[in-house]
Amino acid sequence: MIKVALNGYGTIGKRVANAIMLQPDMKLIGIAKTSPNYEAFVAQKMGINIYVPQESIKSFDEAGIKVAGNIEDMIKESDIVVDATPNGVGAQYKELYQKFGKNAIFQGGEKANVADVSFSSLCNYNEALGKKYIRVVSCNTTALLRTICTLNKLSKVEKVRATIVRRAADPKEVKKGPINALVPDPASVPSHHAKDVNSVLKDLDIITMAVIAPTTYMHMHLLNVTLKSQVSKEDVINQFLNTNRFLLVRGKSKVNSTAEIIEVARDLGRIRNDIPEVVIFEDSIYTMGNEVFLMYAVHQESIVVPENIDAIRASLNLASAEDSIKITNTSLNIGKGYLI
């Protein structure tokens, strides 16, 4: 059993924690928290060991939260650390992981140079095998890379142009906006997403633009991909239908928005209404010669979770890409085909 420590227990961290506990070859040592907030109370109620900075033990005790030790104790006990701390904080913790000689998985909010390799399961799993420090790219970049690398199996991808409509905040983030505006993110082109894709696919010709929209549900991507050879709409549909971590939405299902996608996830009983798959609107798929156009939705809270699990196995060189992805998909009930 791989002993995994989780530093950070927010939007991504708590989902990764649940995913680790569902793996047949992993054990969650515990999670690290810096403040005794409601997430710490939830972790305690779930029976998860909580580790905190030495100077915070008293505040957790006063709040009625029992701690298992300090963060260094947790790291020392682990085989590998998943760092799910806020953007930029993971780089500060890297020195501690190095001190104890522990492998670590970082998130996309960190700069690419924090790790030996930026990671996407469907694109470069083999490149990450045995790497001590792996960075799982951001939610938007994960979706872009999954889609690009899946189309690349149909025909070589030569050029990508993408527009990203970003959610403004996660549902729990009450202090974020905008409330009533669309905001270029940034106003200059390309957006940072292209650079992040190039951290994995280094020679890809890609330009991205992004805008922030006043919604909390999901991101939406509008993609134009130029392939080396001509393909049909049916070719593209079949490629995605037969690839795990993608779900297609039929036009006849009357699911016409991200809100309805989330509602379907609720109705299907998905935990936290999570959708780690890329959700493609089938009717948006259009081909013209060697160009492919499509639109898809990205559940920003959960899409990177399976990649974190695969990255653990890759870092410790414990499974091939095919085997790890299969185990992760099965344990997390990640599918392919149609949403409904």
C-alpha positions, 0 to 999 in steps of 0.5 A: 500500500502506498502511504500518501500524505495530503497537504491541503484540504480545500476544493481539490484536496478533499476530493483527492483525499476521497479518491485516495481512500478508494484506491486498492493500492493506496492509504491516506496517512492524513491531511494537513490543515492550517486553520480549524475551519469547517473543512477540518471539522468535516475531516475529523467527522470522516475519521481522517487524521489531521496534521497541523503546523506546530504553532497551530496545535493549540488553536485546533485543541481549543476548537475541539479538533484532535490532531494527530501531530504536526505536518512534519510528522505526516510527511515523514510517515508518507511515501509521497505527498500530494500538495493541494495548498493554495497557489504559490504555497506548494513551492514554499513547502517543496523545501520540506519535502526535499528535507525528508526525501519525499516525492511530491505531486503539485497542482497547476497553480504552481509554476511549471519549474516547481516540478520535474515534469508537468503532467497529463495522464492521456498525454505524457504519463510515461514521461513522468515515470519515476520523476520525484516532483510532478505538477498536475496541470490546471483544470482548464489545461487538463481538459485541453490536453485530454482533448488534444491528445485524444484527437491526436490519436485520430490524426496528428494535431497541427494547430489549436485555437481555443476560447475559454469561458471561465467560471468566476469562482467555485460555489463556496467562494463567497468573496469572489466576482464578477457579479455582473460582468464579463472580464477578459482574463487577461486582456492580452493574447494568448492567455496563460493556458497556451503556455501551460499546454506547451509545458506538456506538448512543447512544440504544439502551435496553440493560441488561447483566449479566456474570459471570466463569466459570472457563474460558479458551475463549470468552464466552457471551451470553444475549440478549433483544431487543425489536423494533419488529415481530413476527418469526419464528424462521425470519426470525431464522435466515435473517438471520444465515445471510445475514450475514457474520461469523456462524456458526450451530451446528445442534443435530444437529451435537452441538456443545453447548459452547464447548469443542466449538466450539474443537475444530471450529475446530482440526479445520478447521485454523483458525490458532490455532483462531481464530473471528472470527465470532459463533457462534450456537446455532441451537436457542437462537433463540426468538421470542415476538411482537416479542421475540427470545431467543438464545445465542451464543459469542464467541472473545475472542482473535480477534473484534475482528481484522476490525474492526481491519482495517476501521478502518484503511481507514475512518480513511484513507478508503480504502474504503466499508463494503461494499468494506472488509468484503468485502476483509477477509472474503475475505482472512481467510476469514471466513464465514457460514452454518453452522459445520459 
